Amino acid sequence: MENNLTYTRNGDYLIPDLKLSEQPEKPLGKYGRMRKAYLKEHRPILYNQLLMSEKLYPHLLEIDETANIRLEQMMSQLAKDVGATEELKASDPMAWVGLMNTCKEQAEEILLAELISS
């Protein structure tokens, strides 16, 4: 069996020189970090498989981008459904903010169930 690993001596131990391939430097957003925390806590085997195969970061980026796109789509639809219009925003800003906050909470609850914890 051929071993192509190199080692570094640290005291009495030989530690393998393991390096990850280059990953993009784009930071994770809110939903990517939520997915990572979920995988780490509730699905540790899947988390470790993705981590060891270097597919974790691309997976988290994809979840984050998908969640943001879905959030925008759902927010416009939910706002239209509850009547959070520009006219309401001009006449009663506090009511409009309340409706928009409710819409965002509903949309995030759906995202949590569909993308983050699935």
SULLIN-V102697 format. One record per pair of residues at least 24 apart in sequence whose ideal C-beta (glycine too) atoms are under 10 Angstrom apart, sorted by sequence separation. I is the first residue (numbers start at 0). J is the second residue. If there is no record, write none. Layout:
# SULLIN-V102697
I:J ; I:J
This chain:
# SULLIN-V102697
34:58 ; 35:59 ; 38:62 ; 77:101 ; 78:102 ; 81:105 ; 31:56 ; 34:59 ; 37:62 ; 74:99 ; 77:102 ; 78:103 ; 80:105 ; 33:59 ; 34:60 ; 76:102 ; 77:103 ; 31:58 ; 32:59 ; 34:61 ; 35:62 ; 75:102 ; 77:104 ; 31:59 ; 34:62 ; 35:63 ; 74:102 ; 77:105 ; 78:106 ; 27:56 ; 30:59 ; 31:60 ; 33:62 ; 34:63 ; 73:102 ; 74:103 ; 77:106 ; 31:61 ; 32:62 ; 33:63 ; 73:103 ; 76:106 ; 19:50 ; 22:53 ; 25:56 ; 28:59 ; 31:62 ; 32:63 ; 74:105 ; 75:106 ; 19:51 ; 21:53 ; 27:59 ; 28:60 ; 30:62 ; 31:63 ; 34:66 ; 73:105 ; 74:106 ; 77:109 ; 20:53 ; 22:55 ; 23:56 ; 27:60 ; 30:63 ; 31:64 ; 33:66 ; 70:103 ; 73:106 ; 74:107 ; 19:53 ; 22:56 ; 23:57 ; 26:60 ; 28:62 ; 29:63 ; 30:64 ; 31:65 ; 72:106 ; 73:107 ; 22:57 ; 25:60 ; 27:62 ; 28:63 ; 30:65 ; 31:66 ; 71:106 ; 27:63 ; 28:64 ; 30:66 ; 31:67 ; 70:106 ; 73:109 ; 19:56 ; 23:60 ; 26:63 ; 29:66 ; 30:67 ; 69:106 ; 70:107 ; 73:110 ; 22:60 ; 25:63 ; 28:66 ; 29:67 ; 25:64 ; 28:67 ; 30:69 ; 70:109 ; 30:70 ; 66:106 ; 69:109 ; 70:110 ; 29:70 ; 66:107 ; 69:110 ; 67:110 ; 66:110 ; 69:113 ; 70:114 ; 65:110 ; 66:111 ; 69:114 ; 66:113 ; 62:110 ; 65:113 ; 66:114 ; 65:114 ; 66:115 ; 63:114 ; 62:114 ; 61:114 ; 62:115 ; 62:117 ; 33:107 ; 37:111 ; 42:116 ; 41:116 ; 30:107 ; 33:110 ; 34:111 ; 37:114 ; 38:115 ; 29:107 ; 33:111 ; 37:115 ; 38:116 ; 36:115 ; 37:116 ; 30:110 ; 34:114 ; 35:115 ; 37:117 ; 30:111 ; 33:114 ; 34:115 ; 33:115 ; 34:116 ; 32:115 ; 33:116 ; 34:117 ; 30:114 ; 31:115 ; 30:115
